[in-house]
Structures are given as structure tokens and as C-alpha cells.
């Protein structure tokens, strides 16, 4: 009986243990299921909320089409201003890179055959041919570049030769057919860090956004086979090609005048040179040179990046005596002097500056008229002129002529020059700053500013805005034509007439006889300016000549600048004859009849 009870108790305990085990398992399963449900919920939250955009993009990549549509960069043209013909200055053209897959060139003999075939096409000498042989005889390189910027006609020849391992890659390229002609005007297209195109300097730099255009986009859905699903929604925004630009530059005048300037730079051993020719009737720039120049197609092959700067608009300098007609024009316009007003020159002007103001070579001219002051470029006479109008009026005229601000010619790296010295020492009395400014010392200007100011003298006293872009041609066919823009009247027509006559005498009877263009009345002024350095003025000089003609109906205003010439002491024997030579060509080019 006792044994029987014990067995029943044992069995009961076993049942309790089994029930407890089942409950534990159920709880464990419940916990696992709960954890799984939480994990599924968290994962769904991540997929649907946190990483929604990622998986949308993946889905789009699997079933969608997204394509960025690249616009074509606008092209740039120059012209023949006599006939209206146009010539490309910057265009887009596909060229090729020739490369070797050296894995397909199996042995030395095959490499020799390939090098021989390439030598025939590209006219290699023996040294270059051996170098190419080494390049193609590597066996393991799938891409060994051999030649770049190759025309399609050359690639066709290579295709016919069917050389082992030789292949080609088509690459779009910005091409400049005129090479170094107007290189500073046009600028160039370089590469950004991500491989994109970016205009730099000149027109390419200033007009980068307009030339580049606007990219388009296409988005749609596709089948598993890659076909577009027409009934699905889509987004299509076409690319907008960049604008084309027609410049005011005359191709022949640009080439001929710049080559004559180059000859002068070499003849007079100058470090650099600049030239601007402008039509004063409307402000159109017909030629603009900055030397040394460069081949825009190989813009990286320059000694220094400074070569890229267009000194005709970028480099302000102390202009010297070519500024004297500006001060003279102010005094004439105010009625303070006339062309026949007499001034007695004693050779120096005391008590204005720390050192006496003297004339070039210490010359003394005695009694002379205002016309004589310009003819002989008398510094002391110009101090007398500004004394007659006072510093305040003088500065106002300098500002009215456009100095101290940019011309806004829409070309990259334009500078403004400075006339800040005329703001020193408030008051109307002539101080050293105003006195020296009267003959172009202590203030700076760019060649473009000088040409613009002289255009006001040339055409009756009205200041005209210079421009270099003749037409902006949009991809939709719209054309924006630049029109003549009068900024303000600076001189009266009467003053302009007086001043033009005085400047004719500078060439006919004064220091600038070598600037003559036989058969024509030409007005102009020389300028030989010392270059300032850290300790004062150096012995180096800039030589300038600026003038216009024919005087009765001016067709051009032109400035010549030679930097630090070693041969020829004054601009009257360097820049002046260069001006005369180019002026003669220009007058004949436009078939302007002689007037004298």
C-alpha cells in the first residue's frame, strides 16, 4: 500500500514537471514570436520610412529611365566688317584619341609592324618611332594613348591599315580655328575637377553661363527588356543649347594690326605690347591685341599664367602725357583757357610737390600757347591748365570721362584703374596729386578707358559705351543686337572741335610727326611714362600713342602701348610710327578717300 502511494505521487510530480516544461516552451515561443514581430515592424519602418528614397531609387534604376540631356556649347564668331562675312573663332568639333590595346600585340615583330604603320601616318622620325614601339610592346596594357586631337580623316586612314591593337575614342573638343588670333579676346574652355567644361578669361569666361546653355532631363519607365513604357508617366525637359556670339572684331584688321604691333615690339625690344582700335561712332571694338599672345588650342603651353590676362583691359598703368588732352579739354570746356591762351614756361614748377615739376629733358619753352603746350608736351603748362579750373572741377571732368570705373565691356578680367589720389587733401587748391595727374602721373587707367575717353573728343564730346559683342544669337532663333549707347555728354561740340584741331597740330607740327598718315588729318598724342617702383619711379618706361582720324569724320580711335622698350627713348620714335603705319593700313582697308 505504501509502495502504491509512492508510485502515484511520483507520477503526479512527473505530470506537474511536464506541464511546467510545456508552459515554459510556450512562453519561449511567445517571446520569440514577439521579438520577431518587433523586428519585422522595425524593418518595415526602416524600409518604408527611413530608407524610402534609397529603395525608390533602386526601383527607378530597375524599371525607370533617367537621362541628363547635355546642351551644346555656343560658338563664337568674328567678321569682315566690310562684307558682313563671318569666321569661326570658337567652335565645337569631335576629334579622336588613338590608343593601343597592347594585349592584342602578341610579339616584337607585330609591335614593329604597328610602329612602322603609325610612323607612315604621323610622319614619325626614327626616335619617335622607337618610342612608339616601346609603348605598344607592353603586352598587358589595355589602354596606351598614342595620339590626341586627331581628325576623322586620319582615323579613316588608320582603319584601312587595320593595325593590330590600334583603336580610337571619339572626344568632343572646343576648337579655335584662328589659333593665336584674338586669343586674349576669346579666352578658352578648361576643365573643372569633375571633368566638366568651364570658360576662362575673355569671352569664354565672361559669357560662361550663356555659352554653356542649360541641361535637360528625361525620366520614364521601362520594361524588364529595357523598352520604354509609353503609357507610364514621364518627364521631358529638353536641353537648351548655349547662345552663339558674333563679335565686333574685324578679322583682317585684327590680324594685320596685331602683326604690325608684334613687329614693333620686337624692333624696339619691348617686354609686351597692347593695341585697341574702336569705331568712335558707335563704340564697337574692331581690334584688340595683347602681346605676348598664345595658341588657344594649346593654352597650357605658356610660360606663365599671366599671359592669359588681356592687358588692354586688365592692366591699369600710369598713362603719362596721353592724359594731357583730358585735362586740356576740361579747361577749354570751362572757358578757363583757349587754344591761343599764352603761358610762360620757366622750365619748372616750384612749391607744389616735394621736388620741382620739370619738363622732359629739363627743357624750357618760354612763352607758348595752349596748343604749344600739347605740341611740345609741356608738363609745367599742364599744371597751369588745372590751376585755372581748380582741383574739384578737374576731378569731376576726370570722372565724367569715365576714369576710375570699369567700362563694362563684357569681357573677363576687366580692371578699372584708380584716380584715388585726386581725393586726397580735400579742397579746391591744386596740390601735388592734382598737379601730377594733369600730365598722367599718380593715376592709372587701362588702354580701353583711354580709347573710350578719346572717342568723346573725336565725335563731338559725347562719351559712348564701348562693346565687343555685336549679336547674341539664342537657340530659339532670337537675336539680340547691340546698339549704340551714349553715356553722357562730356564736352561741347565747340570744345571738341578746338581740341581736335590742337591734336592735329601735335602730329603736323609737334613731337608726333612720325604718326602721320599721308593724305589725312590725324589727331593724336604721345606719352612716355616712367614706371613706379617700391622706392619711387624707375628708369623703365611705358610708351603710348593714342589718336583718331580722319578728324572731320573719325572712323577709328587707336591706342598703341609698348612696355619697357629698350630701343627708342621716347614714344615719339616708337609708338608714334607704329600708330602711323597701322592707321595708314586701316584707312586704305576701309577705302576712306584722302582729304588733304
Protein Blocks (a to p, Z undefined) as FASTA:
>chain_A
ZZmmmmmmmmmmmmmmmmmmmmmmmmmmmmmmmmmmmmmmmmmmmmmmmmmmmmmmmmmm
mmmccddddddddddddddfknopacdfbdcdddddddddfklmmbfklmmmmmmmmmmm
nopafklmmmmmmmmmnopambdcfbghiafklmmmmmmnopghiacddddddddfklmn
oklmnopadddfkopacdeehjllmmmmmmnopaddddddddfkopacfkbccddddddd
ddddddfbdfklmmmmmmmmmmmmmmnopabdcdddddfknopafbdcddddddfklmml
cfbfklmpcfklmmgcdebjmlmmmmmmmmmmnopacfklccddehiaehkbmbdcddeh
hiaebjadfklmmmnopaklmmmmmmmnojmlmmmmmmmnogaiaehlopghiaebjakl
mmgoiajbdcfklmmmmnopaiacdfklmmmmmmmmmnoopacdddfbfbdcdfkopacd
dddddfbdfbdfklmmmmmmmmmmmmmmmmmlmmpcghiacdddddddddddfkbccfbd
cddddddddfklccbdcddddehiabhjbfklmmmmmmmmmmmmmmmmnopacfZZ
